[in-house]
Amino acid sequence: MLSIQNLSLQIGGRAILKNLNFELSPGQKLALIGPNGAGKSSLFNVISGKIPFQSGRIYLNQIDISEQSAHQISRLGLSRSFQTSQLFPRLSVFDNLCCASMWRTRRTHATNPGKGYAFWRRLSGRKEVIENAEHILDLLKLHEKRQVYPVHLTYVEQRCLEIGMCIASDAQYILLDEPTAGMGQHETRLVVNLLNWLGPDKSLVVIEHDMQMVFNFADQIAVMDQGQIIAWDTPERVRKDPRVQSAFLSPDLFLKDTELSPISSHAKLSRNGAARLEGDE
């Protein structure tokens, strides 16, 4: 379980997170929504050890990670993506996935120094690493670009590859920051399929502005505003919550079918939090 207790963060004298409390259970798929500036990415930065915070505690599987570094937290089974893709630029698509898969085997064989990141061993002899990378490559539909460097991928392909690396690492807790930003309907469906493919033991938190995507994968939705969580419930209950509708979402959104379909319009949260359709003025 991921547990956040009385978490507060200030940057330059400004309160970014205010006495935040929540628990994420194993296997839970949570969408984190709210306007820009609500503190969503800052929360990810704090949880993953990227930035320090002033007060509160964070526990991962009952281990206090409040003062641990990002790489230490990653070793405990938490992986995250960023709003901009973070990939190994001088490694091929397949080798990027192999690196993530080696981290998976490192944690699986933590007591065996011959496993995991053993650079003195040939990759050709790492059957489990290769098989896992091949499987994720298939899910990403990137087989034809397996030997391509990330710089030659499209923006959407880079985003999908980073998500694939998070999954390939076999982390128990995965944090994704706007994974479908800039994607069309087809690519968004691919990402949703990837997230739905995750096993029941994987916990997922996704910051997302695409409301179609949110309602198609999340079993819980948390709504943030000004550093606080103002609502946390099932998608259907959040959909009907008058506070959420008035603060963030256009009522028209709740009358529309939010199933992913081959239409070009996506319901998204705008910068001030109001829902809009792509293409609207």
Beta strands, then each sheet from edge to edge (+ up, - down):
strand 1: 2-11
strand 2: 14-24
strand 3: 29-33
strand 4: 55-60
strand 5: 63-64
strand 6: 78-80
strand 7: 173-177
strand 8: 203-207
strand 9: 220-225
strand 10: 228-233
strand 11: 267-269
strand 12: 275-277
sheet 1: 2+ 1- 4+ 5-
sheet 2: 6+ 7+ 8+ 3+ 9+ 10-
sheet 3: 11+ 12-
end
